[in-house]
Amino acid sequence: MPNPVEQLGALSLSLLREMGRMVNFLVYALYKIISSPGKPIHILKQLYFIGAKSFFVIFLTASFTGMVLGLQGYYTLTKFGSEGMLGSAVALSLIRELGPVLSALMVTGRAGSAITAEIGIMKITEQIDALRTMALEPFKYLVSPKIVGAVIAVPLLCAIFDVVGIYGGYLVGVKLLGVNPGAYFHEMEKSVEWKDVYSGIIKSISFGVIISWVCCYKGYYAGHGAEGVSRATTSAVVMSSVLVLIWDYFLTSILL
Amino acid sequence: MIKLVNVTKSFDSQVVLNNLTLEVPPGKITAVIGPSGEGKSVLLKHMIGLLRPESGEVLVEGEDITRMGRGSLNRVREKFGMLFQNAALFDSMTVFENVAFPLEEKTRLSATEIRDKVHEALGHVGLKGIDKKYPDELSGGMKKRVGLARALLLNPKIVLFDEPTTGLDPIICRAIHQLIKDTHARFGFTAVVVSHEIPEIFDFTDHVAMLYRGEILEMGTPAEIQRSTHPVVRQFITGSLEGPIRFV
């Protein structure tokens, strides 16, 4: 029986190997995007799948997030007599933080899991091998379009999230709780700077890379059978979500 | 055409191909037979570079593909067509899209030319009017035929068949064998068929190689293999329970 030090060493090596393989996967996918971008139709399909088909869930999540922010913000700000600042509080929370993070988490759950399952099933049914035998590069069809699609779709979804969320906050703050509508938008305009907007965009773009990279990778190296695909899908959603949150912290500390 | 020299491959600690040497004659149909789980599909995947051996050479028209990069390997793969055990059709595409896919990606043919070629290829395998069906709407035999149409579309020099009749009834089985024979006669490719369909395999192949415990035990014409006195070969082709082949 191996001693604990050996076990720790083996675990560390296996983690390092996995990390190396993941980085190689991303580098090769990015190289393929530049060297053989493929047909625009493949990217358009992914834009539709990751972007357009996530619209409803983003709309729903954003509405309620904005409404909750409106409620919570109102009750906190009234304690200081500053309920006029509600628009500013809702907008800054959404644009800087909640919009990019929550839209990324929603895309992970809706599209990321489907990406892993699709690629995983293609792997276990030898469809990826079939592409190789036709002398076609699987990355060009399965990975690169998804990364490009996610990098374009996630920031757009984040922008939709921000706008819908702001109107959700407006609905609760102005229409239900009686905050002055002029104050809501005026304070927002005064406090939101271009820096806040572009930090949200940068976050979203990087989240798009993380989601598509992790989900494609997990599908590409899915284990055997239905159980292998199921494990890969779970692992992809968990890892993407955790990485999004970790990366968000580091980006925030840089961009603040 | 294809030559494997001293090829060794193992998965974890299990040796699947053990210093195996095999030469596939050009323009002929060669069958690789052997008990299930003996590495026949692994052998086939080495021929097209889907797997790389730990040692040994895999020569395709004189070029060793085991040391090639992706670009060179893809150039060699242009010579191949492959029919997978489960046909490996793209399940999100219709039959038409599946067969048209290599043409769309690898040629500059117009939509009309592609349509004509796809219909011609489907006609060769006896399938018409199923363009809009998805793979999960097809029977096992139909899937194999669509897979064959796709594999033959770019006129490959070498076609690999991985258990083309597994799971099919005897009539469809015979029809697929006949189809392989007919398409081989029409296109003249080099064929390697992995199968354990005994004795049907002897009816349409030119050479038969017996794979057992990672090695080619015997290779010869179907008649020579059927006359073999090797106990393993004899047990396998007669399907006897008594003999050196152990089963669980």
Interface residues (C-beta under 8 A of the other chain):
Chain A: E118 I121 M122 T125 E126 Q127 D129 A130 R132 T133 M134 A135 L136 E137
Chain B: K45 I48 L50 R70 N74 R75 R77 E78 F80 G81 M82 F84 Q85 N86 A88 L89 F90 D91 S92 F101 P102 E105 K106 L154 L160
